[in-house]
Amino acid sequence: MLLLIRKLPIVGKSLAYSSKGPVCNVFDKDVFMRLIKEAEPLKKKYKLFSVKFDPEVLCAKENEDYFKKLGFKVKSGHKHLHDYAQPKFNMVLNTDGKTEDGLMSEFSNKTRYNIRLAYRKGVTCRYDNSVESAAKFHEIYKITAIRDSFSYRDREYFENMVNVIPKENLRIYFTEHEGDVLSAAVCVKSGDKMWYMYGASSNEKRNLMPNYAMQWEMIKWALESGCKRYDFGGVFVLDKENGLYKFKKGFCDKEETREYLGETDMVYSKICFFAYDKILPFMQSFKRGIFKLIKR
């Protein structure tokens, strides 16, 4: 169970967060609770008010009741797309026993068309896993973040990924056209699953649909590796007007969108947790509202 420690300003307390963790069968109560207890020594060291985790457990009342009976606080209900650290909805393509032709036939008509269009227009795709490729990815990733107004990680983060993850389990893909790099993605193999972890695109030649060709090349890697699932990652809203959802749904046209339970907390300080869970989001929402008024 990897824990990320985030110190809150002013109050001097910290939150421990296990993204997609812990890695175990959470319904094996003995193993699960042993892992949680491993975090208890950090409670005093970092002045933790909560340990937060969000394992890939499907959203269901019986699953929510299971965690509550163990003494955890479960954040249920999808009130706002930014209520959760991770998107509750996830798109996963089943690749178990599939062939390239079989999978292609499951994509939406538009997705198949866009994949073929990219190749027809001369888009090529390559991959690498060097430190230099991580730095190149970051350049395109930064362009994407600025264009789409989201926060982004620094270059060293991706360079560390290349240095830490075994070479055979990580690829950084790039699409190119006539010498121009159009898009890039970080893809990681873990167990029987292939993860599409980070994607980026330049502002050039977007009409050539490079991201469709890139996804297809990564999906073919999943097939070659014998992976049973190709994980496209999360989406915040299930709306075809939303570009991210529309793109991923085109590949997962025959798949049901998975809704995960969300975040579960072992709360050590109810007062601090209430401030973090209720008051802080309200203040952030109020601040965004003020900025919108100022822009008008």
Buried (B, 14 or more C-beta within 10 A) or exposed (E): BEBEEEEBEEBEBBBBBBEEBBEEEBEEEEEBBEBBEEBEEBBEEBBBBBBBBBBBBEBEEEBBEBBEEBEBBBBBEBEEEEBBBBBBBBBBBBBEEBEEEEBBEBBBEEBBBBBBBBBEBEBBBEBBBEBEBBBBBBEBBBBBBEEEEEEBBEBEEBBBBBEEBEEEBBBBBBBBBEEEBBBBBBBBBEEEBBBBBBBBBBEBBEEBBBBBBBBBBBBBBBBEBEBBBBBBBBBBEEEEEBEBBBBBBBBBBEBEBBBBBBBBBBBBBEEBBEBBBEEEBEEEEEEEEEEEEEEE
